């Protein structure tokens, strides 16, 4: 770190940020009138350059006809399952159980079977009241279906 270390820095450039100190900008300025080159662009009347969007692929081309609004499923809030849809699931599970076992399932067994229908590892304890509300209607539907089958 003696005087030799400072010598290359001084030889590189003057101190301070000077961007216009370049050999490219040292050339003398030439006015357009004094230019004697051979380039002479021809301007064609009536042809204006227009920007045209370049399609990025086949899916980027807009379809013909009016555009339709399509909701993206990941941005649409999923509504809670309708009560009658849930009752239908409870009915189907209960009906299958009754056909197989000749009796109605216990609440815990029914909860496990309904959870399986929805792909859940177990029935949510917070929704057990919904299940209890759906059971009477489902039992009535099962009994009605069995009466229809048993009627000659």
N, C-alpha and C positions, 0 to 999 in steps of 0.2 A: 504494500500500500504506500509506495513512495511516489516520487514525482513521475515515474514511468507510467503509473496507472492513470494519471490525469492527461497525459499527452494524447492517447488515442481518442478520448472524448472530445477534446478541443479540435482535433482534426476532422471529426465526423461532420458536425454541423454547428452553426452558431447557437448560442443558448436561447431558449424560448421557443414556443411553437410557431414556426413560420412555414405555412403551407405553400406559399407562392414562390418560394425559393427553389425552382426546378428549371432544368435546362429546357424543358418543353415549352415553358412560358417565356423564355428569353428571345424567341424568334420575333422578328419585327412584324407588326400588324399590317395585313394587306387589305385594302379596301375592295369591295366587290367590283368596282369599275376597273381596277387595275389587274384583275384576275384574267389570265390569258390561257386557261386550261381548255380541254376539249369537251368537258361535260356540259351538256345542254339538255335538260329534261323537257320533254314535250308534254304539254298539258292538253288533255282532250276535254272539250266542253261537254257538259251534261253528265259526266260520270263522276259522281261523288263517292268517296270511299264510305262504305257502311259497315259498322261492326255487326258481325253475324256470330251468334253463339254456336260453338262447336259441340255437337252431341258427344257425351262421354261414353256412350255405349248404347245398346239396344233398349235398355230400361230407361234411358234419359230422354227418349223421344216422346213428346206428349201424345196421348191418344187422340184420335179423331173424335169430334163431337164435344158436347158440353162436359166440363169436368164434374166429377162426382166427389162429394166430400166423404172421405173414408177415415174413420176414427182408428187411431193406432191403439190396439188393445192394451199396451203397457201404460198408456196415458189415460185410459178410461177407468174411472173408479168402479170397481166391481160391487154391485149392490149385494146386500145380504141375501142369502137364498130365500126364496119366497116360502111362506109358511105352507102353502099347499104342495109345493115341490118336496119340502121336508116330510110332510105327512104322507106323500106318495112313497117316499123311500121307506119310511117306517112301516107303511102298509105292506109293501113288497117283501121287506125283510121278515115281518111278522107272518105273512102268508106262507112264505117258504118254510119258516120254522114250524108252523102249525101242521103243514102237510107232512113234514119229515118226522116230527115228534108227537103229533096228535095232542098237543097242548100249547097254550100261550107261553112265550118265554118270560123268565123273570126279568125285572128291570135291568139288572146288571148285565145279563146275557143279551138283552135287546140293545142296550147301549153299546156293547162291544161289537155286535153285528152291524149296527148303523154306522159306527165309526169306521169299520172295515169298508163299507160301501163308499164312504167319502175318502178312503185312503189315509185315514188317521190312525196313529198307533193306539189311541184310546179316546173315548168320548170326552169332550171338554166338560168339566164339572160345572162350569158357568152356564152351560146350555141344558142341564138336566131338566130344568123346568119346561123347556120347549118339548123335550121328549115326553115328559109326563102329560103335557097338554095334548100331544098328538096320539097317545096310546088309546084313549077311549074311541076316537073316531076310527082309528085303524082297526081296533078289535071289532067294531060294529061292521066295517067293510068286509073283514075276513069272515065273520059269521054270515053276512048277507051272501057273499060269494059261495060259501060252503052250502048254504041253503039252496041257492040256485042250482048247484051241481047235484045236490042230493034229491032235488025234486024230480020225480019221474016224468 
